[in-house]
Amino acid sequence: MFAEIVSSINNIVWNPALVVLLMGAGLYLSFRTRFVQIRRFGLMFRSLFGKNEASRGITSFEAFCIALSGRVGTGNIVGVATAIAFGGPGAVFWMWIVSFFGASTAFAESTLSQIYKFPHRSGFRGGPFAFIEQGLHQRWLGIVFAGITFVSCGMFLTTVQANGAASALQNAFSLSPWISGAVMAFLLGLVVIGGVRRIARVASIVTPFMALGYILMALVVIVYHIHDIPAVFASIFTNAFAIDPLCGGIIGSTISMGVKRGIFSNEAGQGTGAIVSAAADVPYPAQQGLAQAFSVYIDTLLVCTATALMILSSGTFNILDAGTGEILYASAPDLGGNYVGYTQHAVDSVFIGFGGQFVSVAMVFFVFTTMLAYYFYAESGIIYLFRKRDGSRGERLSIRLLQALMLCAILFGSVREADLIWKLGDIGVGLMAWVTILSVLILSPKAIQALKDYEKMN
């Protein structure tokens, strides 16, 4: 019964209108910024290391790493595999499209968060809830978004991350999901108690290391199957437009899964990147906007693509009908809902007996840093609600409640079936995206003016 309710809500939130809205917003903002994601690519990179003393907040690079740690998680390993399982190779193409246009969306939302950020004893804070209230003058909607952020990041999305890591560890080491969940909860608790600066330090060290290590392993697997790569790219493009009859009957699922998993992974338009961007102490709002646009590229065009090419070139995937679960194409053993196995078997195709262990360890790093980011997002929502009573007893108690609920969500997600968990995660992402993207479109002239001002200085 619960699973049916979750599925129904997911279908309502992720109706075709949201897919069109996300794609349309990215296209619109790309034209309005004159395709800043291409035109100022070099400045995007330099913005990470611009002048920044972080006297009251965190540095631009630390904010970039926290946001990237939120983006680089199970979506890059399990999410890509799930997109291929229900959308075929063509789903990868739509993930690329979402990434390209989503970079402009990420720029706009993060720039707005800098414009409308507010001070707190822990540093600067803000995000969609702040620019909704201050820019749109709709405090009630800001409160609603803060509540959605609390539930989505603190519980729904946390269960997805925990489930991915627990499944990978069970596959590789036969480790009980209860044990892996308990260990993850314990480690997360040690870090989040230390506050935003400890989260920033951990993210800035772990995130670049884990992303680079994963990409290097993926390159080895891809090079090993290099003779299959041309056919892989051909299948991605033909399946994306239903030219290949293999996925002709599921073109709707191909586009939907590509967009959903793309948004889940790179978070462009979801509002979470904007939340962490507000914490950065930078001289120009557009500087942080460009830095966050760059993180979208790192997440999808590098890490997600690396996973997709590994799976497709190794042939370790099946394609299923999203409605019935019927296998439409089989090139790997039936793994049921354990989609992380697609990636593990891909690495195993080169390093026999090592794939499961490597992907499991990578998943643990990815998941841990992502959950740190999720905690920061949810905590920022609480701080927004109590910002006029900075450090009040209500704020402190709410943060403790968040910590307790998040640790429980880790345990819950570790032991539940993957399909249900992913639908809960999709609901969280979809609700945040609806509110964020509409607000960003209305306030976009502010972000565009900030870009013009920044470009005059660079």
VOPAGU-2260 file (C-alpha; in pm, 1 decimal, decimal comma):
REM VOPAGU-2260
SITE   aa  ch    i         X         Y         Z
SITE  MET   A    0       0,0       0,0       0,0
SITE  PHE   A    1     276,8     242,0      97,5
SITE  ALA   A    2     467,8     164,2    -221,0
SITE  GLU   A    3     157,3     235,0    -432,0
SITE  ILE   A    4     102,7     571,6    -261,7
SITE  VAL   A    5     467,1     668,7    -317,5
SITE  SER   A    6     444,4     566,0    -683,4
SITE  SER   A    7     127,7     772,4    -735,8
SITE  ILE   A    8     279,5    1083,1    -576,4
SITE  ASN   A    9     594,5    1038,3    -783,9
SITE  ASN   A   10     387,8    1027,8   -1104,6
SITE  ILE   A   11     207,0    1348,2   -1007,6
SITE  VAL   A   12     525,2    1538,6    -918,1
SITE  TRP   A   13     718,6    1414,3   -1221,2
SITE  ASN   A   14     453,2    1473,0   -1482,8
SITE  PRO   A   15     570,6    1576,4   -1833,3
SITE  ALA   A   16     518,3    1943,6   -1747,6
SITE  LEU   A   17     814,1    1939,6   -1506,1
SITE  VAL   A   18    1042,9    1783,3   -1766,9
SITE  VAL   A   19     940,8    2051,8   -2018,5
SITE  LEU   A   20     983,0    2325,8   -1756,3
SITE  LEU   A   21    1334,5    2216,2   -1660,4
SITE  MET   A   22    1450,6    2184,3   -2019,6
SITE  GLY   A   23    1278,2    2507,2   -2123,6
SITE  ALA   A   24    1426,3    2702,9   -1834,1
SITE  GLY   A   25    1777,0    2583,5   -1916,5
SITE  LEU   A   26    1729,9    2680,7   -2280,1
SITE  TYR   A   27    1585,6    3022,6   -2190,9
SITE  LEU   A   28    1862,3    3104,1   -1940,6
SITE  SER   A   29    2127,7    2988,7   -2186,9
SITE  PHE   A   30    2005,6    3241,3   -2442,6
SITE  ARG   A   31    1961,6    3516,3   -2182,5
SITE  THR   A   32    2320,2    3470,0   -2058,1
SITE  ARG   A   33    2443,2    3435,6   -2417,9
SITE  PHE   A   34    2546,7    3076,3   -2341,6
SITE  VAL   A   35    2775,9    3170,4   -2058,2
SITE  GLN   A   36    2846,9    2799,3   -2001,9
SITE  ILE   A   37    3048,5    2799,9   -2326,1
SITE  ARG   A   38    3139,8    3163,3   -2374,1
SITE  ARG   A   39    3307,0    3205,7   -2033,2
SITE  PHE   A   40    3425,2    2852,0   -1967,4
SITE  GLY   A   41    3772,2    2971,7   -1866,6
SITE  LEU   A   42    3624,8    3224,1   -1624,8
SITE  MET   A   43    3410,7    2947,9   -1474,9
SITE  PHE   A   44    3727,2    2763,6   -1377,9
SITE  ARG   A   45    3910,2    3074,6   -1254,2
SITE  SER   A   46    3609,9    3167,8   -1040,0
SITE  LEU   A   47    3690,7    2874,0    -813,4
SITE  PHE   A   48    4014,3    3035,8    -704,8
SITE  GLY   A   49    3925,8    3404,2    -713,8
SITE  LYS   A   50    4015,5    3643,3    -433,5
SITE  ASN   A   51    3834,3    3520,9    -128,4
SITE  GLU   A   52    3935,5    3565,0     233,5
SITE  ALA   A   53    3628,5    3384,0     369,0
SITE  SER   A   54    3619,9    3613,3     670,7
SITE  ARG   A   55    3255,2    3537,4     746,3
SITE  GLY   A   56    3185,8    3231,9     535,5
SITE  ILE   A   57    3357,7    2955,8     345,5
SITE  THR   A   58    3574,5    2999,1      36,4
SITE  SER   A   59    3445,1    2970,4    -318,0
SITE  PHE   A   60    3641,7    2648,4    -362,0
SITE  GLU   A   61    3502,9    2499,7     -40,3
SITE  ALA   A   62    3149,4    2587,2    -150,4
SITE  PHE   A   63    3225,7    2429,5    -487,2
SITE  CYS   A   64    3345,3    2110,7    -314,8
SITE  ILE   A   65    3040,3    2089,1     -86,5
SITE  ALA   A   66    2809,1    2135,9    -384,4
SITE  LEU   A   67    3010,6    1889,0    -592,0
SITE  SER   A   68    2999,9    1637,3    -307,5
SITE  GLY   A   69    2621,0    1672,8    -311,0
SITE  ARG   A   70    2613,7    1621,9    -686,3
SITE  VAL   A   71    2865,5    1336,3    -702,9
SITE  GLY   A   72    2692,3    1050,3    -524,1
SITE  THR   A   73    2478,1     748,4    -600,2
SITE  GLY   A   74    2333,0     936,2    -897,0
SITE  ASN   A   75    2667,3     898,4   -1072,2
SITE  ILE   A   76    2689,3     522,0   -1016,9
SITE  VAL   A   77    2345,4     382,0    -939,8
SITE  GLY   A   78    2149,5     665,5   -1101,0
SITE  VAL   A   79    2322,8     626,6   -1436,7
SITE  ALA   A   80    2271,8     250,0   -1423,1
SITE  THR   A   81    1902,5     301,4   -1340,9
SITE  ALA   A   82    1863,6     545,8   -1630,4
SITE  ILE   A   83    2010,8     289,6   -1870,4
SITE  ALA   A   84    1798,0      10,5   -1720,9
SITE  PHE   A   85    1468,6     192,9   -1783,4
SITE  GLY   A   86    1561,2     430,9   -2063,3
SITE  GLY   A   87    1826,7     245,0   -2259,1
SITE  PRO   A   88    2152,5     399,4   -2385,1
SITE  GLY   A   89    1960,4     700,2   -2518,5
SITE  ALA   A   90    1894,6     819,6   -2162,9
SITE  VAL   A   91    2262,9     915,6   -2142,8
SITE  PHE   A   92    2215,7    1167,2   -2425,6
SITE  TRP   A   93    1935,1    1338,5   -2236,9
SITE  MET   A   94    2153,0    1349,2   -1926,0
SITE  TRP   A   95    2409,2    1538,6   -2134,1
SITE  ILE   A   96    2145,3    1781,2   -2258,4
SITE  VAL   A   97    2025,1    1843,8   -1903,5
SITE  SER   A   98    2384,3    1905,8   -1797,6
SITE  PHE   A   99    2459,2    2152,4   -2076,9
SITE  PHE   A  100    2149,8    2364,0   -2031,8
SITE  GLY   A  101    2143,3    2298,4   -1657,5
SITE  ALA   A  102    2477,6    2477,8   -1622,1
SITE  SER   A  103    2303,6    2805,9   -1702,9
SITE  THR   A  104    2029,1    2724,6   -1451,8
SITE  ALA   A  105    2290,9    2645,2   -1186,1
SITE  PHE   A  106    2459,5    2977,1   -1260,8
SITE  ALA   A  107    2136,3    3174,1   -1219,3
SITE  GLU   A  108    2017,0    3008,0    -897,9
SITE  SER   A  109    2359,4    3028,3    -731,1
SITE  THR   A  110    2408,4    3392,4    -828,9
SITE  LEU   A  111    2067,3    3477,5    -686,2
SITE  SER   A  112    2155,1    3299,5    -362,7
SITE  GLN   A  113    2461,1    3524,9    -329,7
SITE  ILE   A  114    2255,3    3838,3    -394,8
SITE  TYR   A  115    1996,3    3748,4    -129,9
SITE  LYS   A  116    2210,1    3569,3     130,6
SITE  PHE   A  117    2182,8    3662,2     499,4
SITE  PRO   A  118    2431,8    3653,9     790,1
SITE  HIS   A  119    2427,1    3391,3    1064,0
SITE  ARG   A  120    2657,5    3317,8    1355,2
SITE  SER   A  121    2795,0    3020,7    1157,8
SITE  GLY   A  122    2858,5    3237,6     848,5
SITE  PHE   A  123    2646,0    3334,6     551,7
SITE  ARG   A  124    2337,5    3129,6     466,0
SITE  GLY   A  125    2065,0    3144,5     202,9
SITE  GLY   A  126    1923,7    2970,1    -101,4
SITE  PRO   A  127    1585,4    2957,0    -275,4
SITE  PHE   A  128    1395,5    3016,8      48,0
SITE  ALA   A  129    1584,8    3346,0      92,2
SITE  PHE   A  130    1552,7    3477,7    -261,6
SITE  ILE   A  131    1187,3    3369,8    -272,1
SITE  GLU   A  132    1115,7    3582,0      34,9
SITE  GLN   A  133    1339,2    3880,7     -42,1
SITE  GLY   A  134    1312,0    3879,6    -421,1
SITE  LEU   A  135     955,3    3761,9    -475,2
SITE  HIS   A  136     829,0    3890,4    -138,5
SITE  GLN   A  137     653,2    3560,4     -76,0
SITE  ARG   A  138     758,5    3460,9     274,4
SITE  TRP   A  139     500,4    3182,9     292,4
SITE  LEU   A  140     653,6    3012,5     -11,5
SITE  GLY   A  141    1001,1    3050,7     136,2
SITE  ILE   A  142     879,0    2871,8     448,9
SITE  VAL   A  143     723,2    2597,1     236,0
SITE  PHE   A  144    1048,1    2550,3      44,8
SITE  ALA   A  145    1247,2    2532,7     368,4
SITE  GLY   A  146    1009,3    2259,7     485,5
SITE  ILE   A  147    1045,9    2071,7     156,1
SITE  THR   A  148    1424,5    2099,6     185,8
SITE  PHE   A  149    1414,4    1961,8     540,5
SITE  VAL   A  150    1210,8    1657,2     436,8
SITE  SER   A  151    1372,0    1598,9      97,0
SITE  CYS   A  152    1738,7    1638,7     192,3
SITE  GLY   A  153    1716,9    1533,1     553,5
SITE  MET   A  154    1516,1    1217,1     485,9
SITE  PHE   A  155    1408,2    1124,2     130,7
SITE  LEU   A  156    1736,3    1182,8     -53,8
SITE  THR   A  157    1940,9    1053,3     238,0
SITE  THR   A  158    1764,3     716,8     210,9
SITE  VAL   A  159    1865,7     695,0    -156,9
SITE  GLN   A  160    2233,7     749,7     -77,8
SITE  ALA   A  161    2232,6     501,4     211,0
SITE  ASN   A  162    2055,6     239,4       0,1
SITE  GLY   A  163    2312,3     266,0    -279,7
SITE  ALA   A  164    2608,5     226,6     -45,7
SITE  ALA   A  165    2449,5     -57,4     152,8
SITE  SER   A  166    2361,6    -249,0    -166,3
SITE  ALA   A  167    2715,0    -211,6    -301,6
SITE  LEU   A  168    2872,9    -330,5      24,4
SITE  GLN   A  169    2636,0    -626,2      43,5
SITE  ASN   A  170    2723,7    -725,8    -314,5
SITE  ALA   A  171    3097,9    -702,1    -262,1
SITE  PHE   A  172    3152,3    -804,8      98,4
SITE  SER   A  173    2821,2    -970,9     200,3
SITE  LEU   A  174    2797,4    -703,0     468,3
SITE  SER   A  175    2460,4    -677,9     640,3
SITE  PRO   A  176    2275,1    -357,9     541,5
SITE  TRP   A  177    2205,2    -297,2     910,0
SITE  ILE   A  178    2576,7    -291,7     988,1
SITE  SER   A  179    2675,2     -68,0     696,3
SITE  GLY   A  180    2385,6     166,0     777,4
SITE  ALA   A  181    2489,7     191,7    1141,6
SITE  VAL   A  182    2851,9     266,7    1052,1
SITE  MET   A  183    2753,4     535,5     800,3
SITE  ALA   A  184    2521,0     696,2    1055,3
SITE  PHE   A  185    2794,0     699,1    1318,2
SITE  LEU   A  186    3055,0     856,7    1087,6
SITE  LEU   A  187    2812,3    1117,9     959,2
SITE  GLY   A  188    2722,4    1211,5    1315,6
SITE  LEU   A  189    3088,8    1273,6    1400,9
SITE  VAL   A  190    3126,6    1526,0    1119,6
SITE  VAL   A  191    2796,7    1717,1    1124,9
SITE  ILE   A  192    2825,7    1792,6    1495,3
SITE  GLY   A  193    3134,1    1998,7    1407,6
SITE  GLY   A  194    2931,1    2243,1    1197,2
SITE  VAL   A  195    2970,4    2396,5     853,5
SITE  ARG   A  196    3346,2    2457,1     865,1
SITE  ARG   A  197    3422,0    2094,1     948,6
SITE  ILE   A  198    3188,1    1985,6     667,3
SITE  ALA   A  199    3369,8    2223,6     430,5
SITE  ARG   A  200    3714,2    2091,9     530,5
SITE  VAL   A  201    3614,2    1727,1     487,4
SITE  ALA   A  202    3445,4    1794,3     151,9
SITE  SER   A  203    3739,0    1994,9      13,6
SITE  ILE   A  204    3977,7    1707,9      88,7
SITE  VAL   A  205    3768,0    1400,3       9,9
SITE  THR   A  206    3565,6    1518,3    -292,3
SITE  PRO   A  207    3850,4    1590,8    -540,4
SITE  PHE   A  208    4028,9    1272,0    -433,1
SITE  MET   A  209    3729,5    1042,7    -478,9
SITE  ALA   A  210    3619,6    1194,7    -810,4
SITE  LEU   A  211    3968,4    1170,7    -962,4
SITE  GLY   A  212    4018,3     811,6    -844,3
SITE  TYR   A  213    3685,0     700,6    -987,8
SITE  ILE   A  214    3744,3     868,7   -1324,3
SITE  LEU   A  215    4090,8     710,9   -1354,2
SITE  MET   A  216    3946,4     363,3   -1293,6
SITE  ALA   A  217    3670,7     431,8   -1545,3
SITE  LEU   A  218    3928,8     536,7   -1805,4
SITE  VAL   A  219    4110,7     205,7   -1763,9
SITE  VAL   A  220    3787,4      10,6   -1821,7
SITE  ILE   A  221    3691,8     228,1   -2119,5
SITE  VAL   A  222    4035,1     193,4   -2280,3
SITE  TYR   A  223    4014,6    -183,8   -2235,5
SITE  HIS   A  224    3688,4    -181,8   -2434,2
SITE  ILE   A  225    3798,8      96,1   -2668,9
SITE  HIS   A  226    3699,5     -98,4   -2979,7
SITE  ASP   A  227    3336,5     -91,4   -2861,0
SITE  ILE   A  228    3324,3     281,9   -2791,0
SITE  PRO   A  229    3218,1     393,1   -3144,0
SITE  ALA   A  230    2922,6     152,6   -3130,2
SITE  VAL   A  231    2837,5     277,6   -2780,7
SITE  PHE   A  232    2814,8     639,0   -2895,8
SITE  ALA   A  233    2609,9     531,2   -3195,3
SITE  SER   A  234    2362,7     350,5   -2969,2
SITE  ILE   A  235    2337,5     653,8   -2739,3
SITE  PHE   A  236    2235,2     883,9   -3025,2
SITE  THR   A  237    2010,4     641,4   -3213,3
SITE  ASN   A  238    1826,3     533,3   -2900,5
SITE  ALA   A  239    1787,7     891,4   -2781,4
SITE  PHE   A  240    1560,6     965,7   -3079,2
SITE  ALA   A  241    1401,8     619,0   -3113,4
SITE  ILE   A  242    1586,3     558,2   -3442,0
SITE  ASP   A  243    1691,6     216,8   -3313,9
SITE  PRO   A  244    1383,7      -8,8   -3271,5
SITE  LEU   A  245    1540,0    -150,9   -2954,7
SITE  CYS   A  246    1415,9     147,5   -2753,4
SITE  GLY   A  247    1155,8     283,5   -2993,9
SITE  GLY   A  248     869,8     173,9   -2770,9
SITE  ILE   A  249    1009,5     340,8   -2459,1
SITE  ILE   A  250    1114,9     680,3   -2597,4
SITE  GLY   A  251     905,6     856,2   -2331,0
SITE  SER   A  252    1086,9     666,1   -2058,9
SITE  THR   A  253    1420,3     733,2   -2231,1
SITE  ILE   A  254    1372,9    1109,9   -2214,6
SITE  SER   A  255    1209,2    1108,3   -1870,8
SITE  MET   A  256    1476,4     887,9   -1712,8
SITE  GLY   A  257    1756,1    1090,1   -1870,1
SITE  VAL   A  258    1611,8    1415,3   -1737,2
SITE  LYS   A  259    1519,2    1276,9   -1393,0
SITE  ARG   A  260    1852,6    1107,1   -1334,0
SITE  GLY   A  261    2037,7    1403,0   -1482,1
SITE  ILE   A  262    1865,9    1643,6   -1244,2
SITE  PHE   A  263    1905,9    1402,9    -951,8
SITE  SER   A  264    2278,2    1384,6   -1020,4
SITE  ASN   A  265    2376,0    1741,4   -1111,7
SITE  GLU   A  266    2099,3    1910,5    -905,3
SITE  ALA   A  267    2071,9    2203,8   -1149,5
SITE  GLY   A  268    1740,7    2377,3   -1087,1
SITE  GLN   A  269    1679,4    2181,4    -769,4
SITE  GLY   A  270    1801,1    2461,6    -544,1
SITE  THR   A  271    2053,9    2269,2    -339,3
SITE  GLY   A  272    2357,5    2413,7    -517,4
SITE  ALA   A  273    2215,2    2757,7    -449,4
SITE  ILE   A  274    2194,8    2681,7     -76,9
SITE  VAL   A  275    2564,6    2608,9     -43,9
SITE  SER   A  276    2657,7    2893,2    -278,6
SITE  ALA   A  277    2508,2    3139,7     -32,7
SITE  ALA   A  278    2762,6    3031,0     229,4
SITE  ALA   A  279    3059,2    3145,4      18,7
SITE  ASP   A  280    3220,5    3480,3     100,4
SITE  VAL   A  281    3299,3    3617,5    -247,0
SITE  PRO   A  282    3325,5    3974,1    -379,9
SITE  TYR   A  283    3090,4    3922,4    -676,8
SITE  PRO   A  284    2768,8    3713,0    -677,4
SITE  ALA   A  285    2831,3    3591,9   -1033,5
SITE  GLN   A  286    3168,4    3449,0    -930,3
SITE  GLN   A  287    2998,8    3180,5    -725,5
SITE  GLY   A  288    2735,2    3131,4    -994,8
SITE  LEU   A  289    3003,6    3046,4   -1249,7
SITE  ALA   A  290    3180,1    2815,1   -1004,4
SITE  GLN   A  291    2859,2    2617,5    -953,1
SITE  ALA   A  292    2796,4    2598,9   -1327,4
SITE  PHE   A  293    3138,4    2437,2   -1359,2
SITE  SER   A  294    3049,0    2174,9   -1096,5
SITE  VAL   A  295    2754,1    2062,9   -1313,4
SITE  TYR   A  296    2998,5    1983,0   -1593,9
SITE  ILE   A  297    3225,9    1789,0   -1359,3
SITE  ASP   A  298    2935,0    1585,2   -1228,4
SITE  THR   A  299    2755,5    1488,2   -1548,2
SITE  LEU   A  300    2993,5    1530,7   -1840,1
SITE  LEU   A  301    3282,0    1364,1   -1655,6
SITE  VAL   A  302    3165,5    1134,0   -1374,7
SITE  CYS   A  303    2825,2    1028,5   -1512,0
SITE  THR   A  304    2963,9     981,5   -1861,7
SITE  ALA   A  305    3249,8     771,2   -1723,8
SITE  THR   A  306    2997,8     537,8   -1556,3
SITE  ALA   A  307    2777,4     517,8   -1866,4
SITE  LEU   A  308    3066,1     435,1   -2099,7
SITE  MET   A  309    3191,4     166,9   -1860,7
SITE  ILE   A  310    2851,5      -3,1   -1844,1
SITE  LEU   A  311    2765,0      24,7   -2214,1
SITE  SER   A  312    3107,2     -74,4   -2349,1
SITE  SER   A  313    3120,1    -373,0   -2112,6
SITE  GLY   A  314    2766,7    -482,1   -2200,2
SITE  THR   A  315    2678,8    -524,2   -1831,8
SITE  PHE   A  316    2322,5    -393,8   -1849,2
SITE  ASN   A  317    1963,2    -487,9   -1921,9
SITE  ILE   A  318    1677,1    -269,9   -2045,3
SITE  LEU   A  319    1342,1    -304,2   -1873,3
SITE  ASP   A  320     991,5    -173,9   -1930,1
SITE  ALA   A  321     932,8      87,8   -1660,1
SITE  GLY   A  322     567,1      -9,0   -1625,5
SITE  THR   A  323     578,8    -387,9   -1619,4
SITE  GLY   A  324     941,7    -459,7   -1529,8
SITE  GLU   A  325     964,5    -690,8   -1833,0
SITE  ILE   A  326    1317,5    -730,9   -1968,9
SITE  LEU   A  327    1324,8    -584,0   -2320,1
SITE  TYR   A  328    1695,3    -637,2   -2380,3
SITE  ALA   A  329    1935,3    -856,4   -2184,8
SITE  SER   A  330    2313,0    -850,4   -2202,4
SITE  ALA   A  331    2377,8    -923,7   -1832,9
SITE  PRO   A  332    2238,0   -1151,9   -1562,0
SITE  ASP   A  333    1904,0   -1043,1   -1415,9
SITE  LEU   A  334    2003,3    -837,5   -1112,8
SITE  GLY   A  335    1651,1    -740,1   -1014,8
SITE  GLY   A  336    1650,8    -391,6    -865,9
SITE  ASN   A  337    2019,2    -401,7    -768,8
SITE  TYR   A  338    2134,4    -156,5   -1035,9
SITE  VAL   A  339    2468,6     -82,4    -873,9
SITE  GLY   A  340    2561,2    -430,0    -998,0
SITE  TYR   A  341    2572,5    -292,3   -1354,6
SITE  THR   A  342    2868,1     -73,0   -1261,4
SITE  GLN   A  343    3032,8    -337,9   -1046,0
SITE  HIS   A  344    3019,7    -595,4   -1328,1
SITE  ALA   A  345    3162,1    -336,6   -1568,9
SITE  VAL   A  346    3474,8    -295,0   -1356,4
SITE  ASP   A  347    3485,1    -673,2   -1309,4
SITE  SER   A  348    3505,4    -714,4   -1687,0
SITE  VAL   A  349    3862,1    -581,5   -1664,3
SITE  PHE   A  350    3962,0    -644,7   -1304,5
SITE  ILE   A  351    3801,6    -979,7   -1235,7
SITE  GLY   A  352    3694,6   -1012,5    -873,7
SITE  PHE   A  353    3786,9    -652,3    -795,8
SITE  GLY   A  354    3496,7    -459,0    -947,5
SITE  GLY   A  355    3257,1    -512,5    -662,0
SITE  GLN   A  356    3509,3    -405,4    -400,5
SITE  PHE   A  357    3624,8     -96,1    -589,3
SITE  VAL   A  358    3275,9      31,3    -666,7
SITE  SER   A  359    3168,0     -37,4    -309,5
SITE  VAL   A  360    3452,0     167,7    -165,5
SITE  ALA   A  361    3386,8     445,3    -418,6
SITE  MET   A  362    3018,9     439,2    -327,7
SITE  VAL   A  363    3098,0     477,4      41,7
SITE  PHE   A  364    3309,2     787,8     -26,5
SITE  PHE   A  365    3052,7     930,2    -269,2
SITE  VAL   A  366    2760,7     865,0     -37,1
SITE  PHE   A  367    2932,3     996,7     273,7
SITE  THR   A  368    3022,1    1332,8     121,8
SITE  THR   A  369    2680,3    1360,9     -44,1
SITE  MET   A  370    2503,4    1308,2     286,6
SITE  LEU   A  371    2724,7    1578,4     438,8
SITE  ALA   A  372    2598,0    1814,1     169,2
SITE  TYR   A  373    2238,2    1705,0     228,3
SITE  TYR   A  374    2274,9    1779,9     597,3
SITE  PHE   A  375    2407,1    2125,7     517,7
SITE  TYR   A  376    2110,8    2194,5     287,6
SITE  ALA   A  377    1853,3    2082,8     544,8
SITE  GLU   A  378    2027,3    2268,2     827,2
SITE  SER   A  379    2027,8    2586,6     618,6
SITE  GLY   A  380    1650,0    2554,1     582,2
SITE  ILE   A  381    1617,5    2544,7     960,3
SITE  ILE   A  382    1847,8    2843,6    1001,5
SITE  TYR   A  383    1635,5    3036,6     751,4
SITE  LEU   A  384    1321,0    2965,6     953,7
SITE  PHE   A  385    1487,7    3091,8    1274,7
SITE  ARG   A  386    1710,3    3360,7    1119,4
SITE  LYS   A  387    1548,8    3639,7    1322,1
SITE  ARG   A  388    1624,5    3439,6    1637,6
SITE  ASP   A  389    1983,1    3344,3    1558,8
SITE  GLY   A  390    2104,6    3072,3    1794,7
SITE  SER   A  391    1769,4    3040,9    1970,3
SITE  ARG   A  392    1665,2    2732,7    2160,1
SITE  GLY   A  393    1414,4    2649,6    1887,1
SITE  GLU   A  394    1688,3    2654,8    1624,0
SITE  ARG   A  395    1917,0    2432,6    1829,8
SITE  LEU   A  396    1640,7    2180,8    1903,9
SITE  SER   A  397    1536,0    2171,8    1536,8
SITE  ILE   A  398    1892,9    2102,4    1429,9
SITE  ARG   A  399    1917,9    1818,6    1682,0
SITE  LEU   A  400    1588,4    1680,0    1547,6
SITE  LEU   A  401    1730,4    1697,3    1193,9
SITE  GLN   A  402    2040,5    1506,9    1301,2
SITE  ALA   A  403    1831,9    1235,0    1466,8
SITE  LEU   A  404    1594,7    1199,5    1170,7
SITE  MET   A  405    1879,1    1191,0     923,0
SITE  LEU   A  406    2055,2     911,2    1110,3
SITE  CYS   A  407    1727,5     716,1    1117,8
SITE  ALA   A  408    1684,0     777,9     744,0
SITE  ILE   A  409    2026,2     621,9     682,5
SITE  LEU   A  410    1922,2     305,5     864,1
SITE  PHE   A  411    1582,4     296,1     689,7
SITE  GLY   A  412    1733,1     347,8     344,7
SITE  SER   A  413    1999,5      83,2     399,4
SITE  VAL   A  414    1748,6    -198,1     448,5
SITE  ARG   A  415    1459,9    -109,3     212,5
SITE  GLU   A  416    1420,9    -214,8    -150,7
SITE  ALA   A  417    1584,9      13,4    -407,0
SITE  ASP   A  418    1282,6      89,5    -629,4
SITE  LEU   A  419    1079,9     237,0    -342,6
SITE  ILE   A  420    1376,5     436,3    -216,2
SITE  TRP   A  421    1446,0     589,3    -557,7
SITE  LYS   A  422    1083,8     697,1    -594,0
SITE  LEU   A  423    1101,3     874,7    -258,1
SITE  GLY   A  424    1416,8    1048,5    -375,4
SITE  ASP   A  425    1252,4    1152,2    -702,1
SITE  ILE   A  426     961,6    1307,4    -510,8
SITE  GLY   A  427    1203,4    1515,8    -305,6
SITE  VAL   A  428    1395,4    1634,7    -610,9
SITE  GLY   A  429    1078,0    1710,2    -806,2
SITE  LEU   A  430     913,4    1916,8    -532,9
SITE  MET   A  431    1225,0    2129,6    -487,1
SITE  ALA   A  432    1266,6    2170,8    -862,7
SITE  TRP   A  433     910,0    2297,3    -916,7
SITE  VAL   A  434     951,7    2580,7    -666,6
SITE  THR   A  435    1313,1    2667,8    -750,6
SITE  ILE   A  436    1291,9    2683,0   -1126,6
SITE  LEU   A  437     980,9    2903,3   -1135,1
SITE  SER   A  438    1137,1    3144,4    -884,6
SITE  VAL   A  439    1466,3    3157,0   -1076,1
SITE  LEU   A  440    1288,0    3237,8   -1402,4
SITE  ILE   A  441    1107,1    3531,4   -1244,0
SITE  LEU   A  442    1421,7    3668,0   -1077,2
SITE  SER   A  443    1662,1    3587,4   -1362,2
SITE  PRO   A  444    1711,9    3956,0   -1466,0
SITE  LYS   A  445    1894,9    4008,0   -1134,0
SITE  ALA   A  446    2135,9    3721,5   -1210,2
SITE  ILE   A  447    2194,8    3844,0   -1565,0
SITE  GLN   A  448    2278,4    4194,7   -1442,5
SITE  ALA   A  449    2519,9    4045,0   -1187,7
SITE  LEU   A  450    2688,7    3855,7   -1471,0
SITE  LYS   A  451    2731,6    4174,3   -1672,3
SITE  ASP   A  452    2884,0    4352,4   -1372,6
SITE  TYR   A  453    3127,4    4064,2   -1311,8
SITE  GLU   A  454    3228,8    4043,4   -1676,2
SITE  LYS   A  455    3318,5    4414,4   -1674,1
SITE  MET   A  456    3577,5    4333,4   -1406,5
SITE  ASN   A  457    3713,2    4029,6   -1593,0
